[in-house]
């Protein structure tokens, strides 16, 4: 009975992290929530969106742009 509550909290946390532009952390939280409710389309979409944003953010980081990584 606690799983839906935990998943709901994880969803809220992921949404807040997305608003804060902490996309990698948001995607990780979605991943955890999807372990409990794997067929949740909105969580799957949020995870995908946050992953894409995290990749874009990383690609624009100075270390990547300067070729240090």
Backbone atoms as SQL, in Angstrom:
CREATE TABLE atoms (id INTEGER PRIMARY KEY, chain TEXT, resi INTEGER, resn TEXT, atom TEXT, x REAL, y REAL, z REAL);
INSERT INTO atoms VALUES
  (1, 'A', 1, 'UNK', 'N', 0.820, -1.202, 0.000),
  (2, 'A', 1, 'UNK', 'CA', 0.000, 0.000, 0.000),
  (3, 'A', 1, 'UNK', 'C', 0.855, 1.254, 0.000),
  (4, 'A', 2, 'UNK', 'N', 2.110, 1.144, 0.453),
  (5, 'A', 2, 'UNK', 'CA', 2.956, 2.336, 0.483),
  (6, 'A', 2, 'UNK', 'C', 3.579, 2.638, -0.874),
  (7, 'A', 3, 'UNK', 'N', 3.603, 1.692, -1.780),
  (8, 'A', 3, 'UNK', 'CA', 4.235, 1.915, -3.081),
  (9, 'A', 3, 'UNK', 'C', 3.619, 3.074, -3.856),
  (10, 'A', 4, 'UNK', 'N', 2.294, 3.167, -3.971),
  (11, 'A', 4, 'UNK', 'CA', 1.746, 4.324, -4.702),
  (12, 'A', 4, 'UNK', 'C', 2.127, 5.655, -4.062),
  (13, 'A', 5, 'UNK', 'N', 2.156, 5.701, -2.755),
  (14, 'A', 5, 'UNK', 'CA', 2.553, 6.928, -2.070),
  (15, 'A', 5, 'UNK', 'C', 4.000, 7.265, -2.378),
  (16, 'A', 6, 'UNK', 'N', 4.874, 6.261, -2.303),
  (17, 'A', 6, 'UNK', 'CA', 6.279, 6.489, -2.621),
  (18, 'A', 6, 'UNK', 'C', 6.445, 6.953, -4.062),
  (19, 'A', 7, 'UNK', 'N', 5.736, 6.309, -4.973),
  (20, 'A', 7, 'UNK', 'CA', 5.830, 6.682, -6.381),
  (21, 'A', 7, 'UNK', 'C', 5.298, 8.093, -6.614),
  (22, 'A', 8, 'UNK', 'N', 4.227, 8.443, -5.929),
  (23, 'A', 8, 'UNK', 'CA', 3.678, 9.796, -6.059),
  (24, 'A', 8, 'UNK', 'C', 4.679, 10.825, -5.551),
  (25, 'A', 9, 'UNK', 'N', 5.337, 10.528, -4.464),
  (26, 'A', 9, 'UNK', 'CA', 6.362, 11.436, -3.930),
  (27, 'A', 9, 'UNK', 'C', 7.532, 11.543, -4.896),
  (28, 'A', 10, 'UNK', 'N', 7.919, 10.424, -5.466),
  (29, 'A', 10, 'UNK', 'CA', 9.022, 10.439, -6.422),
  (30, 'A', 10, 'UNK', 'C', 8.659, 11.265, -7.651),
  (31, 'A', 11, 'UNK', 'N', 7.424, 11.159, -8.109),
  (32, 'A', 11, 'UNK', 'CA', 6.981, 11.947, -9.261),
  (33, 'A', 11, 'UNK', 'C', 7.073, 13.442, -8.948),
  (34, 'A', 12, 'UNK', 'N', 6.579, 13.836, -7.785),
  (35, 'A', 12, 'UNK', 'CA', 6.629, 15.248, -7.389),
  (36, 'A', 12, 'UNK', 'C', 8.076, 15.718, -7.301),
  (37, 'A', 13, 'UNK', 'N', 8.932, 14.905, -6.718),
  (38, 'A', 13, 'UNK', 'CA', 10.348, 15.256, -6.610),
  (39, 'A', 13, 'UNK', 'C', 10.974, 15.395, -7.996),
  (40, 'A', 14, 'UNK', 'N', 10.695, 14.466, -8.888),
  (41, 'A', 14, 'UNK', 'CA', 11.245, 14.531, -10.247),
  (42, 'A', 14, 'UNK', 'C', 10.774, 15.787, -10.970),
  (43, 'A', 15, 'UNK', 'N', 9.506, 16.126, -10.812),
  (44, 'A', 15, 'UNK', 'CA', 8.972, 17.334, -11.451),
  (45, 'A', 15, 'UNK', 'C', 9.640, 18.587, -10.898),
  (46, 'A', 16, 'UNK', 'N', 9.868, 18.608, -9.602),
  (47, 'A', 16, 'UNK', 'CA', 10.537, 19.762, -8.990),
  (48, 'A', 16, 'UNK', 'C', 11.992, 19.856, -9.454),
  (49, 'A', 17, 'UNK', 'N', 12.670, 18.723, -9.532),
  (50, 'A', 17, 'UNK', 'CA', 14.050, 18.722, -10.015),
  (51, 'A', 17, 'UNK', 'C', 14.117, 19.200, -11.461),
  (52, 'A', 18, 'UNK', 'N', 13.132, 18.814, -12.257),
  (53, 'A', 18, 'UNK', 'CA', 13.089, 19.287, -13.644),
  (54, 'A', 18, 'UNK', 'C', 12.946, 20.807, -13.676),
  (55, 'A', 19, 'UNK', 'N', 12.087, 21.360, -12.848),
  (56, 'A', 19, 'UNK', 'CA', 11.902, 22.812, -12.787),
  (57, 'A', 19, 'UNK', 'C', 13.199, 23.522, -12.387),
  (58, 'A', 20, 'UNK', 'N', 13.992, 22.852, -11.543),
  (59, 'A', 20, 'UNK', 'CA', 15.264, 23.424, -11.082),
  (60, 'A', 20, 'UNK', 'C', 16.393, 23.185, -12.090),
  (61, 'A', 21, 'UNK', 'N', 16.049, 22.554, -13.207),
  (62, 'A', 21, 'UNK', 'CA', 17.003, 22.217, -14.262),
  (63, 'A', 21, 'UNK', 'C', 18.053, 21.200, -13.801),
  (64, 'A', 22, 'UNK', 'N', 17.649, 20.349, -12.872),
  (65, 'A', 22, 'UNK', 'CA', 18.485, 19.233, -12.416),
  (66, 'A', 22, 'UNK', 'C', 18.003, 17.978, -13.134),
  (67, 'A', 23, 'UNK', 'N', 18.250, 17.946, -14.437),
  (68, 'A', 23, 'UNK', 'CA', 17.651, 16.933, -15.291),
  (69, 'A', 23, 'UNK', 'C', 18.155, 15.522, -15.019),
  (70, 'A', 24, 'UNK', 'N', 19.443, 15.375, -14.760),
  (71, 'A', 24, 'UNK', 'CA', 19.980, 14.049, -14.481),
  (72, 'A', 24, 'UNK', 'C', 19.369, 13.446, -13.231),
  (73, 'A', 25, 'UNK', 'N', 19.269, 14.240, -12.188),
  (74, 'A', 25, 'UNK', 'CA', 18.674, 13.764, -10.936),
  (75, 'A', 25, 'UNK', 'C', 17.194, 13.435, -11.136),
  (76, 'A', 26, 'UNK', 'N', 16.505, 14.252, -11.907),
  (77, 'A', 26, 'UNK', 'CA', 15.090, 14.002, -12.171),
  (78, 'A', 26, 'UNK', 'C', 14.904, 12.687, -12.921),
  (79, 'A', 27, 'UNK', 'N', 15.759, 12.432, -13.892),
  (80, 'A', 27, 'UNK', 'CA', 15.667, 11.182, -14.654),
  (81, 'A', 27, 'UNK', 'C', 15.923, 9.976, -13.745),
  (82, 'A', 28, 'UNK', 'N', 16.862, 10.104, -12.822),
  (83, 'A', 28, 'UNK', 'CA', 17.148, 9.013, -11.884),
  (84, 'A', 28, 'UNK', 'C', 15.954, 8.727, -10.980),
  (85, 'A', 29, 'UNK', 'N', 15.314, 9.768, -10.495),
  (86, 'A', 29, 'UNK', 'CA', 14.135, 9.595, -9.648),
  (87, 'A', 29, 'UNK', 'C', 13.020, 8.921, -10.438),
  (88, 'A', 30, 'UNK', 'N', 12.843, 9.325, -11.683),
  (89, 'A', 30, 'UNK', 'CA', 11.836, 8.666, -12.536),
  (90, 'A', 30, 'UNK', 'C', 12.159, 7.191, -12.686),
  (91, 'A', 31, 'UNK', 'N', 13.415, 6.888, -12.874),
  (92, 'A', 31, 'UNK', 'CA', 13.839, 5.489, -13.025),
  (93, 'A', 31, 'UNK', 'C', 13.459, 4.683, -11.788),
  (94, 'A', 32, 'UNK', 'N', 13.693, 5.247, -10.626),
  (95, 'A', 32, 'UNK', 'CA', 13.322, 4.559, -9.380),
  (96, 'A', 32, 'UNK', 'C', 11.816, 4.347, -9.297),
  (97, 'A', 33, 'UNK', 'N', 11.056, 5.365, -9.634),
  (98, 'A', 33, 'UNK', 'CA', 9.599, 5.248, -9.576),
  (99, 'A', 33, 'UNK', 'C', 9.097, 4.214, -10.582),
  (100, 'A', 34, 'UNK', 'N', 9.727, 4.153, -11.742),
  (101, 'A', 34, 'UNK', 'CA', 9.299, 3.209, -12.772),
  (102, 'A', 34, 'UNK', 'C', 9.600, 1.762, -12.390),
  (103, 'A', 35, 'UNK', 'N', 10.487, 1.549, -11.451),
  (104, 'A', 35, 'UNK', 'CA', 10.716, 0.193, -10.961),
  (105, 'A', 35, 'UNK', 'C', 9.476, -0.323, -10.229),
  (106, 'A', 36, 'UNK', 'N', 8.737, 0.573, -9.619),
  (107, 'A', 36, 'UNK', 'CA', 7.508, 0.198, -8.898),
  (108, 'A', 36, 'UNK', 'C', 6.293, 0.173, -9.804),
  (109, 'A', 37, 'UNK', 'N', 6.238, 1.122, -10.735),
  (110, 'A', 37, 'UNK', 'CA', 5.090, 1.207, -11.648),
  (111, 'A', 37, 'UNK', 'C', 5.609, 1.351, -13.089),
  (112, 'A', 38, 'UNK', 'N', 6.051, 0.252, -13.674),
  (113, 'A', 38, 'UNK', 'CA', 6.753, 0.300, -14.959),
  (114, 'A', 38, 'UNK', 'C', 5.910, 0.754, -16.149),
  (115, 'A', 39, 'UNK', 'N', 4.620, 0.715, -16.054),
  (116, 'A', 39, 'UNK', 'CA', 3.778, 1.074, -17.200),
  (117, 'A', 39, 'UNK', 'C', 3.207, 2.484, -17.115),
  (118, 'A', 40, 'UNK', 'N', 3.797, 3.336, -16.300),
  (119, 'A', 40, 'UNK', 'CA', 3.300, 4.704, -16.142),
  (120, 'A', 40, 'UNK', 'C', 3.826, 5.568, -17.295),
  (121, 'A', 41, 'UNK', 'N', 2.929, 5.896, -18.213),
  (122, 'A', 41, 'UNK', 'CA', 3.323, 6.636, -19.417),
  (123, 'A', 41, 'UNK', 'C', 3.843, 8.034, -19.098),
  (124, 'A', 42, 'UNK', 'N', 3.250, 8.705, -18.120),
  (125, 'A', 42, 'UNK', 'CA', 3.694, 10.071, -17.821),
  (126, 'A', 42, 'UNK', 'C', 5.081, 10.071, -17.188),
  (127, 'A', 43, 'UNK', 'N', 5.370, 9.086, -16.349),
  (128, 'A', 43, 'UNK', 'CA', 6.715, 8.979, -15.780),
  (129, 'A', 43, 'UNK', 'C', 7.741, 8.617, -16.852),
  (130, 'A', 44, 'UNK', 'N', 7.349, 7.745, -17.758),
  (131, 'A', 44, 'UNK', 'CA', 8.241, 7.367, -18.852),
  (132, 'A', 44, 'UNK', 'C', 8.568, 8.586, -19.713),
  (133, 'A', 45, 'UNK', 'N', 7.562, 9.397, -19.996),
  (134, 'A', 45, 'UNK', 'CA', 7.769, 10.606, -20.792),
  (135, 'A', 45, 'UNK', 'C', 8.639, 11.614, -20.044),
  (136, 'A', 46, 'UNK', 'N', 8.395, 11.777, -18.752),
  (137, 'A', 46, 'UNK', 'CA', 9.200, 12.694, -17.946),
  (138, 'A', 46, 'UNK', 'C', 10.654, 12.232, -17.919),
  (139, 'A', 47, 'UNK', 'N', 10.876, 10.928, -17.750),
  (140, 'A', 47, 'UNK', 'CA', 12.246, 10.391, -17.736),
  (141, 'A', 47, 'UNK', 'C', 12.930, 10.675, -19.069),
  (142, 'A', 48, 'UNK', 'N', 12.252, 10.426, -20.164),
  (143, 'A', 48, 'UNK', 'CA', 12.838, 10.650, -21.484),
  (144, 'A', 48, 'UNK', 'C', 13.178, 12.125, -21.693),
  (145, 'A', 49, 'UNK', 'N', 12.258, 12.996, -21.323),
  (146, 'A', 49, 'UNK', 'CA', 12.478, 14.434, -21.472),
  (147, 'A', 49, 'UNK', 'C', 13.671, 14.896, -20.638),
  (148, 'A', 50, 'UNK', 'N', 13.746, 14.414, -19.405),
  (149, 'A', 50, 'UNK', 'CA', 14.844, 14.823, -18.529),
  (150, 'A', 50, 'UNK', 'C', 16.185, 14.259, -19.000),
  (151, 'A', 51, 'UNK', 'N', 16.172, 13.037, -19.503),
  (152, 'A', 51, 'UNK', 'CA', 17.406, 12.456, -20.050),
  (153, 'A', 51, 'UNK', 'C', 17.903, 13.283, -21.227),
  (154, 'A', 52, 'UNK', 'N', 16.996, 13.644, -22.128),
  (155, 'A', 52, 'UNK', 'CA', 17.375, 14.457, -23.285),
  (156, 'A', 52, 'UNK', 'C', 17.955, 15.797, -22.849),
  (157, 'A', 53, 'UNK', 'N', 17.304, 16.422, -21.892),
  (158, 'A', 53, 'UNK', 'CA', 17.782, 17.713, -21.394),
  (159, 'A', 53, 'UNK', 'C', 19.148, 17.572, -20.714),
  (160, 'A', 54, 'UNK', 'N', 19.337, 16.499, -19.959),
  (161, 'A', 54, 'UNK', 'CA', 20.616, 16.276, -19.290),
  (162, 'A', 54, 'UNK', 'C', 21.732, 16.093, -20.311),
  (163, 'A', 55, 'UNK', 'N', 21.459, 15.359, -21.376),
  (164, 'A', 55, 'UNK', 'CA', 22.459, 15.152, -22.426),
  (165, 'A', 55, 'UNK', 'C', 22.798, 16.473, -23.108),
  (166, 'A', 56, 'UNK', 'N', 21.787, 17.274, -23.402),
  (167, 'A', 56, 'UNK', 'CA', 22.026, 18.581, -24.025),
  (168, 'A', 56, 'UNK', 'C', 22.836, 19.489, -23.107),
  (169, 'A', 57, 'UNK', 'N', 22.496, 19.481, -21.831),
  (170, 'A', 57, 'UNK', 'CA', 23.201, 20.310, -20.849),
  (171, 'A', 57, 'UNK', 'C', 24.660, 19.875, -20.751),
  (172, 'A', 58, 'UNK', 'N', 24.895, 18.572, -20.731),
  (173, 'A', 58, 'UNK', 'CA', 26.255, 18.053, -20.671),
  (174, 'A', 58, 'UNK', 'C', 27.025, 18.415, -21.939),
  (175, 'A', 59, 'UNK', 'N', 26.398, 18.288, -23.083),
  (176, 'A', 59, 'UNK', 'CA', 27.060, 18.583, -24.358),
  (177, 'A', 59, 'UNK', 'C', 27.483, 20.048, -24.456),
  (178, 'A', 60, 'UNK', 'N', 26.829, 20.912, -23.706),
  (179, 'A', 60, 'UNK', 'CA', 27.150, 22.343, -23.743),
  (180, 'A', 60, 'UNK', 'C', 28.089, 22.755, -22.613),
  (181, 'A', 61, 'UNK', 'N', 28.526, 21.802, -21.809),
  (182, 'A', 61, 'UNK', 'CA', 29.406, 22.142, -20.695),
  (183, 'A', 61, 'UNK', 'C', 30.785, 22.531, -21.226),
  (184, 'A', 62, 'UNK', 'N', 31.481, 23.425, -20.546),
  (185, 'A', 62, 'UNK', 'CA', 32.801, 23.871, -21.019),
  (186, 'A', 62, 'UNK', 'C', 33.787, 22.719, -21.212),
  (187, 'A', 63, 'UNK', 'N', 33.754, 21.724, -20.346),
  (188, 'A', 63, 'UNK', 'CA', 34.690, 20.613, -20.466),
  (189, 'A', 63, 'UNK', 'C', 34.499, 19.861, -21.775),
  (190, 'A', 64, 'UNK', 'N', 33.249, 19.660, -22.141),
  (191, 'A', 64, 'UNK', 'CA', 32.957, 18.950, -23.392),
  (192, 'A', 64, 'UNK', 'C', 33.300, 19.825, -24.592),
  (193, 'A', 65, 'UNK', 'N', 32.933, 21.087, -24.511),
  (194, 'A', 65, 'UNK', 'CA', 33.185, 21.991, -25.627),
  (195, 'A', 65, 'UNK', 'C', 34.690, 22.186, -25.871),
  (196, 'A', 66, 'UNK', 'N', 35.498, 22.115, -24.824),
  (197, 'A', 66, 'UNK', 'CA', 36.937, 22.265, -24.960),
  (198, 'A', 66, 'UNK', 'C', 37.620, 20.949, -25.274),
  (199, 'A', 67, 'UNK', 'N', 36.851, 19.864, -25.318),
  (200, 'A', 67, 'UNK', 'CA', 37.413, 18.558, -25.649),
  (201, 'A', 67, 'UNK', 'C', 38.211, 17.911, -24.535),
  (202, 'A', 68, 'UNK', 'N', 37.948, 18.284, -23.298),
  (203, 'A', 68, 'UNK', 'CA', 38.689, 17.697, -22.172),
  (204, 'A', 68, 'UNK', 'C', 38.140, 16.346, -21.761),
  (205, 'A', 69, 'UNK', 'N', 36.935, 16.019, -22.182),
  (206, 'A', 69, 'UNK', 'CA', 36.341, 14.708, -21.841),
  (207, 'A', 69, 'UNK', 'C', 36.052, 13.927, -23.087);
